[in-house]
Amino acid sequence: MTRHVAPHLLLALSLSGYLGGLLGLVAYGLVSSGRLSPTSVPAVATSSVGAVLMIASGVVVEAWPSVGVNAVWVVLGVAGARRARAAARTTAVDRTPAAPVDAAPAAPRWADDWDTAAEQLSTGAVDVVPAPAGGDAAWTATRPLPVLDAAGRPVA
């Protein structure tokens, strides 16, 4: 097949094979050194682009075993990129803040007088926090409750 390819194109495709091999080695080195995750998009993309360049070079020189191996490598890279992209989307969804919930505050366990406790909670005189682990102390704190706006953000 090299007879039917212009000399400058043959040179470019041969160099693309070397560049593809270099990209594959760079991706492997970055993953092996721990600088990139093997499922990260940059690692998968670098490796896949290198394989495509090596396929182009292999077709020209009729190195069919190399073309076959690199074609499988591209298929694996595309599948890996899809998994990495789906994982990135799932992680982004998990990081979205939850909508504020309008729920009545739990009744404090420390109050014997429920009317007084309700008044203290409604005026912000006390804050209700969990007791320290391992103790059977009541739920109390001495700092006042913050004043919140409709979105649940503190008002200065």
C-alpha positions in Angstrom: 0.0 0.0 0.0 3.0 2.3 0.5 3.3 2.5 -3.3 0.0 4.3 -3.6 0.6 7.0 -1.0 2.4 10.3 -1.7 5.8 10.5 -0.1 4.9 13.5 2.1 1.7 11.8 3.3 3.6 8.6 4.0 6.0 10.6 6.1 3.2 12.3 8.0 1.4 9.0 8.6 4.7 7.3 9.8 5.3 10.2 12.2 1.7 9.9 13.4 2.5 6.4 14.4 5.4 7.6 16.5 3.3 10.3 18.0 0.6 7.8 18.8 3.1 5.5 20.5 4.4 8.4 22.5 0.9 9.5 23.6 0.2 5.9 24.7 3.4 5.8 26.7 2.6 9.2 28.3 -0.9 8.1 29.3 0.5 4.8 30.7 3.2 6.8 32.6 0.7 9.3 34.1 -1.6 6.5 35.2 1.2 4.4 36.6 2.7 7.3 38.6 -0.7 8.1 40.1 -1.0 11.5 38.4 -4.1 10.4 36.5 -6.8 8.0 37.3 -7.1 5.2 34.8 -10.8 6.0 34.3 -10.2 9.8 34.0 -11.2 11.4 30.7 -7.7 12.8 30.0 -6.1 9.4 30.5 -8.6 7.6 28.3 -8.6 10.3 25.6 -4.8 10.4 25.4 -4.5 6.7 25.1 -7.4 6.5 22.5 -6.0 9.3 20.4 -2.6 7.6 20.4 -4.2 4.3 19.3 -6.0 6.1 16.4 -2.7 7.6 15.2 -1.1 4.2 15.4 -3.9 2.7 13.4 -3.4 5.3 10.7 0.3 4.5 10.5 -0.3 0.7 10.6 -2.8 0.8 7.7 -0.3 2.5 5.5 2.5 0.0 6.2 0.0 -2.9 6.3 0.9 -3.8 9.9 -2.5 -5.6 10.4 -1.8 -7.1 13.8 -0.9 -3.7 15.2 -4.0 -2.2 13.5 -6.2 -4.9 15.1 -4.8 -4.4 18.6 -5.1 -0.6 18.4 -8.7 -0.9 17.1 -9.5 -2.9 20.2 -7.7 -0.3 22.3 -9.8 2.5 20.8 -13.1 0.5 21.5 -12.0 0.0 25.1 -11.0 3.7 25.4 -14.4 4.9 24.1 -16.2 2.6 26.5 -14.0 3.9 29.3 -14.6 7.5 28.4 -18.4 6.8 28.4 -18.1 5.2 31.9 -16.0 8.1 33.2 -18.4 10.7 31.8 -21.4 8.9 33.4 -19.5 8.7 36.7 -18.7 12.4 36.5 -22.4 13.2 35.9 -23.4 11.0 38.8 -20.9 12.7 41.1 -22.1 16.2 39.9 -25.7 15.2 40.7 -24.7 13.9 44.2 -23.0 17.3 45.0 -26.1 19.4 44.4 -27.5 20.8 47.6 -30.7 19.5 48.9 -33.8 21.8 48.9 -34.5 23.2 52.4 -37.2 21.3 54.3 -39.9 23.1 56.1 -40.3 21.0 59.2 -41.2 21.9 62.7 -38.3 21.8 65.2 -38.2 18.7 67.4 -39.5 19.3 70.9 -36.6 19.6 73.3 -36.1 16.7 75.6 -34.7 18.9 78.4 -37.9 20.9 79.1 -40.3 19.9 81.8 -42.5 22.9 80.9 -43.5 22.5 77.3 -45.0 26.0 77.0 -41.8 27.6 78.2 -39.7 25.4 75.9 -41.9 26.3 72.9 -41.6 30.0 73.7 -37.8 29.8 74.0 -37.6 28.0 70.7 -39.9 30.4 68.8 -38.1 33.5 70.1 -34.6 32.1 69.4 -33.6 32.1 73.0 -32.0 28.7 72.8 -30.7 26.3 70.1 -31.4 22.6 70.1 -28.3 20.5 69.4 -27.5 16.8 70.1 -25.9 15.9 73.4 -22.3 14.6 73.3 -21.9 11.0 72.4 -21.9 8.5 75.3 -23.7 10.9 77.7 -27.3 11.1 78.7 -27.2 14.9 79.0 -30.1 16.8 77.6 -30.1 18.6 74.2 -29.2 22.2 74.9 -26.9 25.0 73.9 -26.6 28.6 75.1 -26.2 30.4 71.8 -29.3 32.0 70.2 -30.8 30.7 67.0 -29.9 32.5 63.8 -32.6 34.4 62.0 -33.2 32.9 58.6 -34.8 34.2 55.4 -37.3 32.3 53.3 -34.5 30.4 51.5 -32.9 29.3 54.8 -29.9 31.6 54.7 -28.9 33.6 57.8 -30.0 37.2 57.8 -27.3 39.6 59.0 
